[in-house]
Amino acid sequence: MSKKVRVRFAPSPTGPLHIGGVRTALFNYLFAKKHGGDFVLRIEDTDQNRFVEGAEAYITEALEWCGIPYDEGVDKDGGFGPYRQSERKHLYKKYADQLIAKGHAYYAFDTAETLDGHRKDHEAKGKTFIYNWHNRLKLTNSLSLSAEEVSAKINAGEAYVIRFKSPQDETLQLQDVVRGDIQIDTNILDDKILFKSDGMPTYHLANIVDDHLMEITHVIRGEEWLPSLALHYLLYRSFGWDAPIFAHLPLILKPTGKGKLSKRDGAKFGFPVFPLEWDDTKSGEMYKGFREEGYFEDALVNFLAFLGWNPGTEQEMFNLEELIQAFELERVNKAGARFDIEKMRWFNQQYMQQKSNESLAVAFKESQAELADIDIDYIAMVVGLIKERAGFTNELWNLSHFFFVAPQEFDEKARKKALKEGTEDILKKLVTIIEAVEDYSVESLQTDIKGWITSNEIGFGKVMQPLRFALAGALSGPDLFQIMYMIGKQETIKRIQKVIEML
């Protein structure tokens, strides 16, 4: 590539960043880094009516948590700022005027009531009203009015919009990296609004002008923008600018595979669709976040990379650097990608096994008040014994609480299975054997207790089940001799004696 690759992620601060937006940001980031380019974050906030307080901060925090750092943005000026469209609004009128001067745009004064009347009239006749070449000369605009009439309306402060003049009888041959060749008949295009008399541009004009001024070489965005491709291509052509290379990513589908994944699906199926928790003050609802639900950011990134892309190999586990090296836009699929939360959980479990015991211990201690005064090295040793059975940090306590506190409640089914006739005598004898162990190690405990069981021809289950029940309050868990060693001789005997008192 001759020009330096520059891509942008351009969300609107109208709410929390959806997981589909994170996937779009990720693909932009991977492509930029693969080609030694820049990843730009631009905030498209021209629609002030939909602006939500805190949404911009949420977007930047979400990208930071996911490990997708942007090279340029609101707080990282790379010489192409400002990076909020609301701070660039002084730029757009000039470009709208250029299009009018070139004959590619025009002033339109039609009121909302007039246009609504046309729509209803068309609907009554079974037709669809489209403002374009076939009726623009019959409507109130600078193509049907004289220059004097247009000037008079503008000088009188009459509200207007600037519309793009879509061409007639032309077939556009467009290219998309993901979709391939696309043909568009311009006769079906409407004359989109580019600019309003309140001084604010619409998305279409601001988007094109900003991409050009920021020297964006590749526009990688969601499939929902595919219907705008023809207009955007025509705008580039009308300005006489080189258009960037376009790639439209497939939708992320519901778990059922039918329809686009929405925030309602998260509530319905019980999983997050946002990277971070979001408190919607308007609706009063609190939406789950992957971070708060205990997912690892690198597991989420790995999972998202496979939503619509595959490396062409059997490899599934990729760190970020490996993703950068493997990523190719040409391997992005056209078809929508089903959001499989079970696969996401699988990824999380795989990443959990790769984490060091020490790093998990820190997270575990921070999340569990009962561990505040417990030595971090001890917690790390416990984590090493139980993490293979966990998929999330927040599952560690249920799997390991007996390493830190004696069982207060006992599983009733386990009680019936473990405590039988003769159990009391077995546990009393076990206490004397444990008391006699001088080298209180896993190996010594194992040798002495198993030796006693074998020499007395006692069934292992008759000893090990009530012993595990006494130590852990249940019949599942890590190696029993490891538990005894970790909690120490005195605590082990104390817990056994408590169960003896229950018999």
Disulfide bonds with the S-S distance in Angstrom:
none
